[in-house]
Amino acid sequence: MREELSRRMRRPQRHRLLHGYPMTPLLRRSSPDPLHLRRLDGGLTARSGEELEPPLVSLETDRPLIVGVMPHTQCQPKVEGCGFCTFPHDDFDKRGLRHTVGRVTDEVRRTPAELRRRRVVGVYLGGATANLMPTASLRGLLDALGATFDLHGAELTLEGVPSLFPSFLPGALHALRDGPGARQRVSMGVQTFDPAWLQRMGREHFGDRRVVEKVVSRAHGFGMTASADLLLGLPGRPLDEELADLRLAAGLGLDQICVYPLVLAGDTPWARDPAMVGALPGVEEGLARWLEVRELLGSLGFAQTTLTNFEREPAFVYERASFAPDLHDGLGIGPLSISTFLDPAARTAVKTVRGRSTREWMDVDRLWFPYEPRDVSLLLITRMLCALEIERARYAAVMGRDLADEHADAVAALLAEGLVTLDERALRLTPTGTYYADAVVGTFAAARAAEVRDLGAGKHTTDLARGRVVSDFMG
């Protein structure tokens, strides 16, 4: 186990565990027949309604929900994927965007009754550039969400680029303010405030420092909170410039700063450029930078609450709920969305990943994974560690065994490397462990992942980006 951990620590750390276990290549084809429907509960039905496989979990429960909505898959940078982004997206097309948002809005209205009855703690409208939606389309989608789900105590987040938020005429911020939920948040993809880097990414029209400042001010004026994503480790960029970005972000009044170490992977322009890849910080330098970032943000009044999130006040709901699968289920709506439902008593769970189509309610769940108890253990570990610790009592309440006993070899290896601490209440990531989090969960999951790999469809994020999942099933 020590050798496995050491090998993983030598690799670039990608925070892939934010997607949870299992990763995309281990997900399975939902059915060999495209006319069969893999349901959210894991059951398989024919178009005729005949049940071909029974459900693995029950959706009829009082477990609260988080709802992740992908309104569309469009974005409009001048550079393909901003040079680095592997998130599946399409080029901007206003007519196609309106059509897709309309279909997703209809999908919300057709949510099964057993899910409508469940309390929702958080809704996140994201993926690609969610605030590309025309204001009328956004209002229609928010109205549908409010009419379908119990959102009276929910947090409602809209993600997008800064320049599309501020408007003197009623726009996205006004629609969000008037929407359902008890608390609203705007989440902005900023990446950096450096004009030269923004131009290199093709994001110079997405908003500069002044635009971000304006969005934060108006969001606060509407009683909302504001969050921004920033990249760490841009190729060849000095650390002092990246720390200056963080100081600037804090000075603009942001309530939450999300810091993502850059790893170039997949078929993206920067990943195809040897000079860019070669200029990335090495693993040891990346760790040193990460520790500097944590120290700086702490001195500026921000506490680290998840692997990537630093908050002035620990008030944000959606992320924490998504990292507590023992307490919350996750419903994904829209193209390329992800749903995960767990039955703690049976120690089973189901994960489904949508294709691009929005033709019918959930008609293209092209990939899925049925969790056995040992897979549920890894689901709990990967998700809980995103929130920096695993509470031993919560883990044992689901699995019936203590984490340190069930994974004794992995825990011992992690303790020896100083990546975690362990006491009676919890296993916690150390500051260094937060940087090596992928190595940590990879060590837990390595043996089981090897066992289930041959059953996976072998798809990757870039395959989803090109629509290969759908074409494989329709061809």
C-alpha positions as CSV (number, residue, x, y, z in Angstrom):
1,M,0.0,0.0,0.0
2,R,2.9,2.4,0.7
3,E,4.3,1.7,-2.8
4,E,0.9,2.4,-4.4
5,L,0.6,5.7,-2.5
6,S,4.1,6.7,-3.4
7,R,3.5,6.1,-7.0
8,R,0.3,8.2,-7.0
9,M,2.0,11.0,-5.2
10,R,4.5,11.3,-8.0
11,R,1.7,12.1,-10.5
12,P,0.1,15.5,-11.1
13,Q,-2.7,16.0,-8.6
14,R,-5.9,16.7,-10.5
15,H,-8.7,16.7,-7.8
16,R,-10.6,14.2,-10.0
17,L,-12.2,12.9,-6.8
18,L,-14.5,15.9,-7.0
19,H,-16.4,13.8,-9.5
20,G,-16.7,11.0,-7.0
21,Y,-16.1,7.2,-7.3
22,P,-16.1,5.7,-9.8
23,M,-14.5,7.9,-12.5
24,T,-15.9,8.0,-16.0
25,P,-13.9,5.1,-17.5
26,L,-15.4,2.7,-14.9
27,L,-19.0,3.6,-15.7
28,R,-20.9,1.0,-17.6
29,R,-23.1,1.1,-20.7
30,S,-26.7,1.5,-19.5
31,S,-27.9,-1.2,-21.9
32,P,-26.9,-2.9,-25.1
33,D,-30.2,-1.8,-26.5
34,P,-30.8,2.0,-27.1
35,L,-34.6,1.4,-26.8
36,H,-34.2,0.4,-23.1
37,L,-34.3,3.0,-20.4
38,R,-32.0,2.8,-17.3
39,R,-33.9,4.6,-14.6
40,L,-32.6,6.7,-11.8
41,D,-33.2,3.9,-9.3
42,G,-31.1,1.5,-11.4
43,G,-34.1,-0.4,-12.8
44,L,-34.2,-1.2,-16.6
45,T,-37.4,-0.9,-18.6
46,A,-38.4,-1.4,-22.2
47,R,-40.2,1.3,-24.2
48,S,-43.3,-0.8,-23.8
49,G,-43.1,-0.4,-20.0
50,E,-42.0,-3.9,-19.3
51,E,-39.6,-4.1,-16.4
52,L,-36.4,-5.9,-17.5
53,E,-34.3,-5.4,-14.3
54,P,-35.6,-4.5,-10.8
55,P,-34.5,-1.2,-9.1
56,L,-31.5,-1.2,-6.8
57,V,-32.6,1.7,-4.6
58,S,-35.9,3.3,-3.7
59,L,-36.6,6.9,-4.7
60,E,-39.5,6.9,-2.2
61,T,-37.6,8.3,0.8
62,D,-37.4,11.4,2.9
63,R,-33.7,11.9,2.2
64,P,-33.2,15.5,1.1
65,L,-32.0,16.3,-2.4
66,I,-29.5,18.6,-4.1
67,V,-30.4,19.4,-7.7
68,G,-27.8,20.1,-10.3
69,V,-29.2,21.6,-13.5
70,M,-27.4,21.7,-16.8
71,P,-29.5,24.2,-18.8
72,H,-27.4,23.8,-21.9
73,T,-23.9,22.9,-23.0
74,Q,-22.8,26.1,-24.8
75,C,-19.9,28.4,-24.2
76,Q,-18.2,31.1,-26.3
77,P,-14.5,31.5,-25.7
78,K,-12.3,32.7,-28.6
79,V,-9.9,29.8,-27.9
80,E,-11.1,26.2,-28.0
81,G,-11.9,25.2,-24.4
82,C,-10.0,28.3,-23.2
83,G,-6.9,26.3,-24.0
84,F,-7.3,23.9,-21.0
85,C,-10.9,23.1,-20.2
86,T,-12.0,19.5,-20.7
87,F,-15.6,20.2,-19.7
88,P,-18.0,19.1,-22.5
89,H,-19.4,22.2,-24.3
90,D,-20.7,23.4,-27.6
91,D,-20.2,26.6,-29.5
92,F,-22.7,29.4,-28.9
93,D,-25.9,29.2,-31.0
94,K,-28.8,31.3,-29.7
95,R,-31.6,29.4,-31.4
96,G,-30.2,26.1,-30.3
97,L,-29.6,27.4,-26.8
98,R,-33.2,28.6,-26.4
99,H,-34.4,25.2,-27.7
100,T,-32.2,23.2,-25.2
101,V,-33.2,25.4,-22.2
102,G,-36.8,24.9,-23.2
103,R,-36.5,21.1,-23.2
104,V,-34.6,21.2,-19.9
105,T,-37.4,23.4,-18.4
106,D,-39.9,20.8,-19.5
107,E,-37.8,18.1,-18.0
108,V,-38.0,19.9,-14.7
109,R,-41.8,19.9,-14.8
110,R,-41.9,16.2,-15.5
111,T,-39.8,15.2,-12.5
112,P,-41.3,12.0,-11.0
113,A,-43.7,12.5,-8.1
114,E,-41.5,10.7,-5.5
115,L,-38.7,13.2,-6.1
116,R,-41.0,16.2,-6.1
117,R,-42.0,15.4,-2.5
118,R,-38.5,15.5,-1.2
119,R,-37.0,18.6,0.4
120,V,-34.3,20.3,-1.7
121,V,-31.4,22.0,0.2
122,G,-29.5,23.4,-2.8
123,V,-29.9,23.9,-6.6
124,Y,-26.9,24.6,-8.8
125,L,-27.4,25.9,-12.4
126,G,-24.1,25.3,-14.0
127,G,-22.0,23.6,-16.6
128,A,-20.6,25.4,-19.7
129,T,-21.7,29.0,-19.4
130,A,-25.1,28.8,-17.7
131,N,-25.8,32.5,-17.7
132,L,-25.6,32.6,-21.5
133,M,-29.4,31.9,-21.3
134,P,-31.6,34.8,-22.3
135,T,-33.3,36.3,-19.3
136,A,-36.7,35.1,-20.3
137,S,-35.4,31.5,-20.6
138,L,-33.7,31.8,-17.2
139,R,-36.9,33.1,-15.6
140,G,-38.9,30.3,-17.1
141,L,-36.5,27.7,-15.8
142,L,-36.4,29.2,-12.3
143,D,-40.2,29.3,-12.3
144,A,-40.4,25.7,-13.2
145,L,-37.9,24.7,-10.5
146,G,-39.9,26.7,-7.9
147,A,-43.2,25.1,-9.0
148,T,-41.8,21.5,-9.0
149,F,-39.6,21.3,-5.9
150,D,-39.8,22.4,-2.2
151,L,-37.2,25.2,-2.3
152,H,-38.3,27.3,0.6
153,G,-35.1,26.8,2.5
154,A,-32.8,26.1,-0.4
155,E,-29.7,27.7,-1.7
156,L,-29.9,28.7,-5.4
157,T,-26.7,29.2,-7.4
158,L,-26.2,30.5,-11.0
159,E,-22.9,29.9,-12.6
160,G,-21.4,31.9,-15.5
161,V,-19.0,34.4,-16.8
162,P,-18.8,37.8,-15.0
163,S,-19.6,40.0,-18.0
164,L,-23.1,38.4,-18.5
165,F,-24.2,39.2,-14.9
166,P,-24.3,43.0,-14.6
167,S,-27.1,44.8,-16.5
168,F,-29.0,48.0,-15.9
169,L,-32.0,46.4,-17.5
170,P,-33.5,43.4,-15.7
171,G,-31.1,40.5,-16.4
172,A,-29.6,37.4,-14.9
173,L,-29.0,38.9,-11.4
174,H,-32.6,40.2,-11.3
175,A,-34.0,36.9,-12.4
176,L,-31.9,35.1,-9.8
177,R,-33.0,37.6,-7.1
178,D,-36.7,37.0,-8.0
179,G,-36.3,33.3,-8.2
180,P,-37.1,30.6,-5.6
181,G,-35.0,29.7,-2.7
182,A,-34.0,31.2,0.6
183,R,-30.5,32.2,-0.5
184,Q,-29.0,33.1,-3.8
185,R,-25.4,33.0,-5.0
186,V,-23.6,33.9,-8.2
187,S,-20.6,31.8,-9.1
188,M,-18.1,33.3,-11.7
189,G,-15.4,31.6,-13.7
190,V,-12.7,34.2,-13.4
191,Q,-9.5,32.1,-13.7
192,T,-7.2,35.1,-13.5
193,F,-7.2,38.9,-13.5
194,D,-4.1,39.0,-15.7
195,P,-5.1,40.6,-19.1
196,A,-2.4,38.8,-21.0
197,W,-3.5,35.4,-19.7
198,L,-7.1,36.2,-20.3
199,Q,-6.3,37.0,-23.9
200,R,-4.3,33.8,-24.2
201,M,-7.4,31.9,-23.0
202,G,-9.7,33.8,-25.3
203,R,-11.6,35.1,-22.3
204,E,-10.8,38.9,-22.5
205,H,-14.5,39.6,-23.2
206,F,-15.6,37.5,-20.2
207,G,-14.9,40.3,-17.8
208,D,-11.9,42.0,-16.0
209,R,-11.4,43.1,-12.5
210,R,-13.8,46.0,-12.8
211,V,-16.5,43.8,-14.1
212,V,-16.0,41.3,-11.3
213,E,-16.1,44.1,-8.7
214,K,-19.4,45.3,-10.2
215,V,-21.0,41.9,-10.1
216,V,-20.0,41.4,-6.4
217,S,-21.3,44.8,-5.5
218,R,-24.7,44.3,-7.2
219,A,-25.0,40.7,-5.9
220,H,-24.5,42.0,-2.4
221,G,-27.0,44.8,-3.0
222,F,-29.5,42.1,-3.9
223,G,-28.7,40.2,-0.7
224,M,-26.8,37.5,-2.6
225,T,-23.3,36.0,-2.0
226,A,-20.7,35.9,-4.7
227,S,-18.1,33.2,-5.6
228,A,-15.2,33.1,-8.1
229,D,-13.0,30.4,-9.5
230,L,-9.3,31.0,-9.9
231,L,-6.5,28.9,-11.4
232,L,-3.3,28.0,-9.7
233,G,-0.2,26.9,-11.6
234,L,-0.6,28.5,-15.0
235,P,2.4,27.4,-17.1
236,G,5.4,29.6,-16.4
237,R,3.5,32.1,-14.2
238,P,5.4,33.3,-11.1
239,L,3.8,32.5,-7.8
240,D,3.8,36.1,-6.7
241,E,1.5,36.9,-9.6
242,E,-0.9,34.2,-8.6
243,L,-0.9,35.3,-5.0
244,A,-1.6,38.8,-6.2
245,D,-4.8,37.5,-8.0
246,L,-5.9,36.0,-4.7
247,R,-5.3,39.3,-2.8
248,L,-7.3,41.1,-5.5
249,A,-10.1,38.6,-5.3
250,A,-10.3,39.0,-1.5
251,G,-10.2,42.8,-1.8
252,L,-13.2,42.8,-4.2
253,G,-15.4,41.4,-1.4
254,L,-16.0,37.8,-2.7
255,D,-17.6,35.6,-0.1
256,Q,-16.0,32.4,-1.6
257,I,-12.8,31.9,-3.6
258,C,-12.4,28.5,-5.3
259,V,-8.8,27.7,-6.2
260,Y,-8.1,24.9,-8.8
261,P,-4.6,23.7,-9.5
262,L,-4.2,23.5,-13.3
263,V,-3.5,20.1,-14.8
264,L,-3.3,19.8,-18.6
265,A,-5.0,16.7,-19.8
266,G,-7.2,15.3,-22.6
267,D,-7.3,16.6,-26.1
268,T,-7.1,20.3,-25.4
269,P,-4.9,22.9,-27.1
270,W,-2.6,23.5,-24.2
271,A,-2.3,19.8,-23.5
272,R,-1.1,19.3,-27.1
273,D,1.5,22.0,-26.7
274,P,4.8,20.5,-25.2
275,A,6.0,24.0,-24.2
276,M,2.9,24.6,-22.1
277,V,3.0,21.2,-20.5
278,G,6.7,21.5,-19.8
279,A,6.2,24.9,-18.1
280,L,3.7,23.5,-15.5
281,P,5.0,23.4,-11.9
282,G,6.3,20.0,-10.9
283,V,4.6,18.1,-8.1
284,E,6.8,19.3,-5.3
285,E,6.7,22.9,-6.5
286,G,2.9,22.6,-6.8
287,L,2.7,21.5,-3.2
288,A,4.8,24.5,-2.1
289,R,2.5,26.8,-4.0
290,W,-0.6,25.2,-2.6
291,L,0.7,25.7,1.0
292,E,1.5,29.4,0.2
293,V,-2.1,29.8,-1.1
294,R,-3.6,28.3,2.0
295,E,-1.6,30.5,4.3
296,L,-2.4,33.6,2.3
297,L,-6.1,33.0,2.2
298,G,-6.2,32.2,5.9
299,S,-4.5,35.5,6.6
300,L,-7.1,37.3,4.5
301,G,-9.9,35.8,6.6
302,F,-10.9,32.8,4.5
303,A,-11.2,29.3,5.9
304,Q,-10.8,26.2,3.7
305,T,-14.1,24.3,3.7
306,T,-13.5,21.9,0.9
307,L,-10.6,20.8,-1.3
308,T,-10.9,23.9,-3.5
309,N,-13.2,26.3,-1.6
310,F,-12.2,29.0,0.8
311,E,-15.0,31.0,2.5
312,R,-15.3,34.1,4.7
313,E,-18.1,32.4,6.6
314,P,-19.0,28.7,6.4
315,A,-22.4,29.4,4.9
316,F,-22.5,27.7,1.6
317,V,-24.8,24.6,1.3
318,Y,-24.6,22.9,-2.1
319,E,-21.0,21.8,-2.0
320,R,-21.2,20.4,1.6
321,A,-24.4,18.5,0.8
322,S,-22.8,17.0,-2.4
323,F,-20.0,15.8,-0.2
324,A,-22.4,14.1,2.2
325,P,-23.9,11.2,0.2
326,D,-24.9,9.4,3.4
327,L,-27.3,12.3,4.1
328,H,-28.3,13.6,0.6
329,D,-29.1,12.3,-2.8
330,G,-28.2,14.2,-6.0
331,L,-30.5,14.6,-8.9
332,G,-29.1,15.8,-12.2
333,I,-31.3,17.5,-14.8
334,G,-30.3,18.4,-18.4
335,P,-27.7,17.2,-20.9
336,L,-24.6,15.6,-19.4
337,S,-25.9,15.8,-15.9
338,I,-25.1,13.3,-13.1
339,S,-27.4,11.7,-10.6
340,T,-26.5,9.6,-7.5
341,F,-29.0,7.9,-5.2
342,L,-28.0,5.9,-2.1
343,D,-29.9,3.4,0.0
344,P,-27.9,3.4,3.3
345,A,-29.8,0.5,4.9
346,A,-29.1,-1.8,1.9
347,R,-25.6,-0.3,1.2
348,T,-26.4,0.0,-2.4
349,A,-26.4,3.1,-4.7
350,V,-26.9,4.0,-8.4
351,K,-25.0,6.6,-10.5
352,T,-26.3,7.7,-13.9
353,V,-24.7,10.0,-16.4
354,R,-26.8,11.6,-19.1
355,G,-26.0,12.0,-22.8
356,R,-26.5,15.1,-24.8
357,S,-30.0,14.5,-25.9
358,T,-33.0,16.2,-24.2
359,R,-35.7,14.5,-26.3
360,E,-37.5,12.8,-23.4
361,W,-37.4,12.6,-19.6
362,M,-34.2,10.7,-18.8
363,D,-34.2,8.8,-22.1
364,V,-30.5,8.8,-22.6
365,D,-28.8,7.8,-19.4
366,R,-26.0,6.4,-21.4
367,L,-23.6,5.5,-18.6
368,W,-24.3,4.1,-15.1
369,F,-22.8,2.3,-12.2
370,P,-24.5,-0.1,-9.7
371,Y,-22.8,0.1,-6.3
372,E,-22.2,-2.9,-4.2
373,P,-21.4,-2.4,-0.5
374,R,-17.6,-2.1,-1.1
375,D,-18.3,0.5,-3.8
376,V,-20.5,2.4,-1.4
377,S,-17.6,2.5,1.0
378,L,-15.5,4.2,-1.7
379,L,-18.3,6.5,-2.6
380,L,-18.4,7.7,1.0
381,I,-14.6,8.1,1.2
382,T,-14.2,10.0,-2.0
383,R,-17.1,12.4,-1.4
384,M,-16.5,13.0,2.3
385,L,-12.8,13.7,1.9
386,C,-13.8,16.5,-0.5
387,A,-15.0,18.2,2.7
388,L,-11.6,17.5,4.3
389,E,-12.6,14.8,6.7
390,I,-14.5,11.5,7.2
391,E,-16.5,11.3,10.4
392,R,-16.1,7.8,11.6
393,A,-19.5,7.6,13.2
394,R,-21.3,8.6,10.0
395,Y,-19.2,6.2,8.0
396,A,-19.9,3.3,10.4
397,A,-23.6,4.2,10.4
398,V,-23.8,3.2,6.8
399,M,-21.1,0.5,6.5
400,G,-21.5,-1.2,9.9
401,R,-17.7,-1.1,10.4
402,D,-15.2,1.5,11.4
403,L,-13.2,3.1,8.6
404,A,-9.8,2.6,10.2
405,D,-10.6,-1.2,10.6
406,E,-12.1,-1.7,7.1
407,H,-9.2,0.1,5.3
408,A,-6.4,-0.4,7.9
409,D,-3.6,-0.8,5.3
410,A,-4.5,2.4,3.4
411,V,-5.0,4.4,6.6
412,A,-1.6,3.2,7.9
413,A,0.1,4.3,4.7
414,L,-1.5,7.7,4.7
415,L,-0.6,8.3,8.4
416,A,3.0,7.3,7.7
417,E,3.2,9.9,4.9
418,G,1.6,12.6,7.0
419,L,-1.3,13.1,4.6
420,V,-4.0,12.4,7.2
421,T,-4.6,12.5,11.0
422,L,-6.8,10.1,12.8
423,D,-8.6,10.5,16.2
424,E,-11.7,9.1,17.7
425,R,-14.0,11.4,15.8
426,A,-12.6,11.6,12.3
427,L,-9.9,10.9,9.7
428,R,-8.8,14.3,8.4
429,L,-6.6,15.5,5.6
430,T,-3.5,17.5,6.6
431,P,-2.6,20.6,4.7
432,T,-0.3,18.5,2.6
433,G,-3.0,15.9,2.3
434,T,-5.4,18.4,0.7
435,Y,-2.8,18.8,-2.1
436,Y,-2.3,15.0,-2.5
437,A,-6.1,14.3,-2.2
438,D,-6.2,12.4,-5.5
439,A,-3.3,10.1,-4.3
440,V,-5.2,9.6,-1.0
441,V,-8.5,8.4,-2.5
442,G,-6.7,6.6,-5.3
443,T,-4.9,4.5,-2.7
444,F,-8.2,3.6,-1.1
445,A,-9.8,2.7,-4.4
446,A,-7.0,1.1,-6.4
447,A,-7.7,-2.6,-5.7
448,R,-11.5,-2.3,-6.3
449,A,-11.1,-0.1,-9.4
450,A,-8.9,-2.8,-10.9
451,E,-11.6,-5.4,-10.3
452,V,-14.4,-3.4,-12.0
453,R,-12.4,-1.8,-14.8
454,D,-13.1,-4.5,-17.4
455,L,-16.9,-3.9,-16.9
456,G,-16.6,-0.2,-17.7
457,A,-17.4,1.4,-21.0
458,G,-13.9,3.0,-21.0
459,K,-15.2,6.5,-21.8
460,H,-13.5,9.7,-20.8
461,T,-14.6,13.3,-20.3
462,T,-13.3,14.1,-23.8
463,D,-15.5,11.4,-25.2
464,L,-18.5,13.0,-23.6
465,A,-17.3,16.3,-25.1
466,R,-17.4,14.9,-28.6
467,G,-20.8,13.1,-28.1
468,R,-19.2,9.6,-28.5
469,V,-21.4,8.1,-25.8
470,V,-24.5,8.8,-27.7
471,S,-23.1,7.8,-31.1
472,D,-22.0,4.5,-29.7
473,F,-25.5,3.7,-28.6
474,M,-27.3,5.0,-31.6
475,G,-25.0,3.5,-34.2
